[in-house]
């Protein structure tokens, strides 16, 4: 489902102020030019109330200052503008010696406002926004009448305009698009157009960067502009070429207006025609979050169901096809929109001939439910594949879409098992990947197909069960991966994955039935006919082994949930030939060391990973030269394990700092030279604050030249430096920051996501056979907030507790972890003894910081609003509390809950703090 449109513009006031003249000007601007801002204002006031309807909801809305002040201000604004319009009409009539039909003008305005009030009650609270817009329409009629009088037009024409206004207002209430409003107020927009067209023409013809010219264009300042602006399409194309992000924001704003949508079609056609890689330009834009929003601000639950995303309308413009912005909600609005589209079609120009078939296919793929049921239209598929193949990187698009379409139609596991042969082209693409995630998903499907091939070839039921179970798990993981791909091809991927899941599940079921038939009759009856089923109640033959690792770096499969961090590091390494240094920061026991030791998983082929703990390396060193010799020994050992002929460092070469620096640089050059082409030497240095501490310690013989040396080796070709510690480089000493200049990237290592934590608990290894009660899993995640050390410590204790009851006490109980087991483990004694994590945090980041200590002690009692924290802190400057809250938040120790109260992120820390206080008092 699309998301509510994000706000793009200057800050909106939380509540309009009837005593602020600027707010009246702002409201007039919203009414006449930017009705979306009015809806954004009301939505932000109360997102839940915004979609409610009925008299009760409107009465509740009147109790909100944001709504109440708006309705107080509207009559005043109406009165002022109407007086001005009346004055203009009177002056013009006096000059022409004609009479003004004031009764006719009043009737028109009254009819329109009454119509909209009724419509507002019928539609709901959000219709208040349309109501105010409609009042502006009524005022527009008055202005149009006044200007008509000035031009010698009879005032009686106003009564005829009222019908058009009513239609326009009805459209505005239902949709809010320009086509509906244009029916009633075309004359008013024409008056505005006279003042807009000349600046628009000047901006289109003026030399200079296109971005700033487009930002100030009247088409972006007037959401209800009806008449076309010359040169707008060319200006958008130039902006897309200069700054794609700014061009996309402008295109999104223009798509909102039915009458200016032609400029998006024309601008993108021109941009793609001039682009050296049109497919690259298209797919760079496709994942943009703006495209996943509703085209217009929905105003009720029906709009939420029907309104299309921006992406659908954009693809319609690229393909030259009309897309109903109401999603078929209203036949009459659709007809009006089609009329506007037909009228503006000559302005759209000729779309890119090779992009059009692809855009039509991608548009069809947005209907994921239909694709899941029926697949993709064969004609659309063939046209798109044929059209894009000659384009740069078109081979990838054509082959991937065609392959996914075929794989989604397989009928049995035999076809799945043979599918991996269709993936061979993935390894022979000659151009850089256009959609790495889609290709990665295809490789994943190939891996599943290979498992099913093993399943087909195996003769042992155990081997078959292992293969089919691996395939089931891989398909579950692949489904989660596919759901995160923000491209239309996701529909094809999900169709393939879910079709294969069904077929693999059927194969697993048949395998289970066959295994059941083949076991002895007595055992079969025990499994199927007794009150207790063996798989659920039977005591295992031996105690459960704990695969969890506490206090040691972990490797796959225990190394989970850090895919995003590794992907960020990979991006830094691939961004340029000599990559920036990477700083991994976060408090202790968060998994930074494990990330460092697993960097080989993402390193370029042929790379050598050297891990060194700087705290340990510096423990017994007498100076910089000894420190570098220890590092050199780590490099030499890693190279020797790889089979490289690199000797151990000679003490003579590291006898003095200058000699040590020269020898270490020479060692790095020799190691890099011995690596295969494309491989890099990755220096993963843990506890990097140690260097700063060594240099600032007057008792240690280390000088600031060590900073410059680290910077120097980070600039060596094919050498990547990854540092891990508690702080960002910005929080270190000035000399440390200055040494690296700006050639570093900070990456935060925080808690595991709930999904990753769940996988760590329930599937730490592929052959893990212990089951957890679902409530146990969720409670562990809640209590630890995904802290990996605490999760593994608790799970280890749970396994020990379960084994003790099953084998030492020989209790007749379920052989799985139950909620009462978790209660039995999480005792005060356990919290007291599990102090390494919390004491490390306190020692490294809290000790000696009085304000931060006071905040944590206060939050040990429970969540608190900021006002309560101020009282709990006692007398003192509010700035100290703000600094303490900001410090603790950046350290991942506190955050705001759903009610806006401050709270500890890790609930177990609350118990630790209370026990710590009790111990101090005792």
C-alpha positions, 0 to 999 in steps of 0.5 A: 500500500502506498504511503501518505505523501511526504511534505516538501516545502517550508515548515508548516505551523503546528497551529494557525494563529488567528492573531498572526497576519502572516498566517492569513497570507499563508492560508490564502496561499494554501486556498488559491495555490497549494491545497495540498499544504492545507491537507498536510496541515490537517493530517499532521494535527491528528493523522487518525482523526483525519480519516474519520467521518461523521458529525461526531468526528467533526465535533471532535475536530473542533476541539483541536486548536489546529482545526478550530483556529482554521475555521475561525480564520476562514470567515475573516479571510472571506470577509476581507477578500470579498470586501476588496472584490466588492470595492473593485466591482463598485469602482469598475461599475461607477467608471462604466456607469453600470449597476452591480447585481449584488444580489446575484453575487451573494447568491452564488457565494452562498450556494457554493459555501452551503454545498461544500458544508454539506459535502464536508459533513458527508465525506468526513473530517478531511473534507474540512480541507476541501471545504476551505479550498471551496470557499476559496473557489467561491471567493474566486467567483467573486473576484472573477465577477469583479474583474468581469465587471471591470472588463464590461462583462455583465454581472448576471453571468455569475449565476451561470458560473455557479453550476461550474463551481458546484461541479468543481467543488464536488471534484475538489471534495472527492479528489482535489485534482486540478481537472475538477477545479478547472471546470469552475474556476478556469477564468480565475486561473486565467487571471493568475496565468497572466501574471505567471506566464511571463516569469515562466517564459523568462525562466525557461529562456534564461541561461544558467543551471536548470535546477534553481530556475525550476525551483522558482517556476510558477508551475511548482508554486501553483498546484491548480494551474490550468494553462500550459507553461512554455518550455516547462518540459525542456526545463525539467529535462535539463534539471534531471540531467544536472541534478536527478534528485531535484528533478525527481522532486519537481516531477513528483510535484508536477504529477500532482496537477492533471493539467501540468502532467504533460510536462513530466512526459515531455521532460522525461522523454527528452531526458531519456533520449539524450541519456547515454544509458536510458535504462540506468536513468530509469532504474536509478529513479524507480526505487525513489521513496517519493514514487511509493507515496499516494499521488494525492493526499487521501481524505478517507478510507475509500481513497486509501483503497483506490488512490494509486501511487505516484509510480503508477502515474509516472510509468503511465506518462513514460508509456503514453497511457492514461492512468486514473489518479482516482483508481476508478473510485469515481466514473465522473472524475475519471471522465474529467481526468481523461478529458484533461489528458486528451486535451494535453496529449499533443503537449506530451511529445513523442515518448522514448520508443524503447522505454515505452514497452518496458514502462507498460510492462512495469506498470502492469507489474504494479498490480501484484495481486493480479500478477500472483494469480495470472502471471504477466501478459505474454505480449507485454513481456515479448514487446518489452524484452525485444525493445530493451535488448539493444539498449546499454545493459538491456541484456540484463533487463531482458534476460532477468524479466524473461527468466522470472516469467518462465520460473513463475510458471513451473508445474513441478519440482522436476522443473525447479530442479532443472531451473538452475541451468537457466541461470548460467547467463548471470555469470556472463554479463559483460556490463555492470549490474543495473539491478543488483538486488534482482540479480541476487534474488535470481542467484538465490533461486538458482541456489534453491534449484540446486538444492532441489536437484540434490533432492531429486538425485539423493537416494537416502531419505535423510539426504532428501529431507536435508535438501528439501528442508534447506530449500524451504528455509532458503525460500523463506529467506528469499521471500523476505529479501524480495519483499524489500526490493522496491522495484516492479519486478518484485511482483514476478519474484514473489510469484516465483518464490510463492509458487516454488514454496507450494511445490517444495512443501508438497514434495516435503509432505510426500517425503514425510508420508513415505517415511511414515509408511516405512517405519515399524508399525509399533513406532508408527502407532506411537507417533500417530495414535497415542495421547502424547506425540513423540516429536513434542513430548519425548525426552531427547537421547542426549542433552541439548548442546548450546551453539551460542557464543558468549564473549567471543567473536562469532562466525556464520551462522551465528553472525546474523543481522549485520547485512546492512553494515556489511553492505555499507562497507562494501559500498565504501570499498567499491565507490572509488579505487582508493576507498575512504577509511571506515569507522565502526562505532557503538558501545561494547559487546555490540558485535563490532569485533565479529564484523571485523573478523567477518569482513572477508565475506564481502572483500574483493576476491583474492583479498587478505584480512588482517585483524588486530586488537590495538588494546592488546597490541599496545599492552606491553609496547615501549614505543611506536616502533614496538607497536608497529612491529606487533602490527607487522607480525599480525600482517606476516602471520595472516599472509603466511596462513594464506601461503604467501612467502612473507617473513616475520619482521626483523627486530633490527628493522623495527629498532627505531620509530623512523625505521619501523615506519619505513619497514612497515610500509615496505611490508604492506607493499610486498603483501599487496604485490603478492596478492592476486589482481583485484585483491586488497589488504584489509587492516581491521583494527579493533579498539582504535581509541587506544591510539588516542589514549596512548598519545595523550598519556604523558607516561607513554612514549608515543607521539602524534606522528602515529596519527599521520602514519595511520593516515599514510597507510590508509592512502596506500593503493589496495589497502583498506583500513577499517577501525572499530571503537566506542566513538566516531572519529568526530568525538576523538581528539582534534589531532586524530580527526585532522590526520584523516581529514575527511577521508573516513566514513562513520558506520553505526553498529547498534542493536539487532533488528527484531527479525535478526534477533529472532533468527539468532534465537531460534536458528543459531545453526542449521541443525539446531533442534531445540524449539522455543515457545513463541512468547519466550522469543518475543520476550527475549527480544523485548528485554534485550532490545536485540543486544546480541551478547545478552541474547546469547547469554540468556539462551545459553542459560535457558539451555542449561536450565532445560537440560538440568530439568530433563536429565538431572531432575528427570522431570516429565515435561516438554522438551522445549523452552517455555515462558516459565523457564525464562522466568526461572533463569532471569533471577536477580542473581543472574542479573547481578552476575551478568555485569560485564555488559552493563558495567562496561557501558557504565565505566566507558560512557557514564562514569564521571558524568553526573547528569547522565547518571542522574537520568539513568537512575531516574529512568530506572523507576520507569518511563518518564516524560521530559517534565518529570525528568526535570523534576527528578533531576532537581535544581539545575540548568535545563541545558544540562538535561538536554545535553544528557538526553542527547548524549545518552540517545546517541549512545543507544542507551535511551529513546522515546517510547510510543507515548513520547516518554523517555525510557531505557532501550534495554529493559534489563538495564532497569533491573541492573540499575535497581540492583546496583542502587540496592547494593550501594545502599547496603 
